Amino acid sequence: MLNQLAQANSNIVVVGVNFDNLPDSVVSEQAQKLGIEFPLLSTEPEGRWGQPRPDVLPTTLVIGTDGSWKETLVGPQSAEDFKAALQ
């Protein structure tokens, strides 16, 4: 769903974060197996948006075009959930 979201919306950037502290080679291998087509950060952006490290994965941080945190979505999300968060 995140691949589709990124591909269908030129004004949206989807970025995954490696919260498991795995080596880049392992992250790349897992991303390939899962068909992840969006960029992945090998380290978490601690404190970047003033949000704590997620206790639950998946967690989605919605960041506005101005670079500020807008909303946090916890757990699996549907396409409708993402559309509502991006409104």
C-alpha positions in Angstrom: 0.0 0.0 0.0 2.8 2.4 0.8 4.5 1.7 -2.6 1.2 2.6 -4.3 0.7 5.7 -2.2 4.2 7.0 -3.1 3.8 6.1 -6.8 0.3 7.6 -7.2 1.1 10.9 -5.5 4.0 13.0 -6.8 3.6 15.4 -3.8 4.1 12.6 -1.2 7.4 11.1 -0.1 7.3 7.7 1.7 10.4 6.8 3.7 10.9 3.7 5.8 13.0 3.7 9.0 15.1 0.7 10.3 14.2 0.6 14.0 15.9 -2.8 14.4 19.5 -1.5 14.1 20.1 -4.1 11.4 23.1 -3.8 9.0 22.3 -2.1 5.7 22.8 -5.3 3.8 20.1 -7.1 5.9 17.7 -4.2 5.5 18.2 -4.1 1.8 17.7 -7.9 1.6 14.4 -7.7 3.6 13.2 -4.7 1.6 13.7 -6.6 -1.6 11.9 -9.7 -0.2 9.0 -7.5 0.9 8.9 -5.6 -2.4 9.6 -2.2 -0.7 10.2 0.4 -3.4 10.5 3.5 -1.3 13.8 4.7 0.4 14.8 3.3 3.7 16.8 5.1 6.4 19.4 2.9 8.0 19.2 4.8 11.3 16.3 6.4 13.0 16.0 10.2 12.9 16.0 10.5 16.7 14.2 13.7 17.9 13.9 15.1 14.4 10.2 15.9 14.8 10.1 16.0 18.6 8.3 12.6 18.7 9.4 9.7 20.9 10.7 6.5 19.4 7.6 4.4 18.6 6.6 1.7 21.0 4.5 0.0 18.4 5.4 -0.9 14.8 4.3 0.0 12.3 4.0 3.7 13.3 3.6 6.3 10.6 4.7 9.9 11.2 2.9 12.3 8.9 5.2 15.3 8.1 3.9 18.4 6.4 5.4 20.1 3.4 7.0 22.6 5.9 8.9 19.7 7.5 7.0 19.8 10.7 5.2 16.8 12.4 1.5 16.8 11.8 0.1 13.4 13.0 1.1 9.9 14.2 -0.7 6.8 13.0 -0.1 3.7 15.1 -0.5 0.2 13.8 -1.5 -1.0 10.3 -3.3 1.6 8.3 -5.7 1.4 5.3 -5.5 3.5 2.2 -8.5 5.5 3.6 -6.6 6.1 6.9 -3.6 7.5 4.9 -5.9 9.7 2.7 -7.6 11.1 5.8 -4.2 11.9 7.5 -3.0 13.7 4.4 -6.0 16.0 4.2 
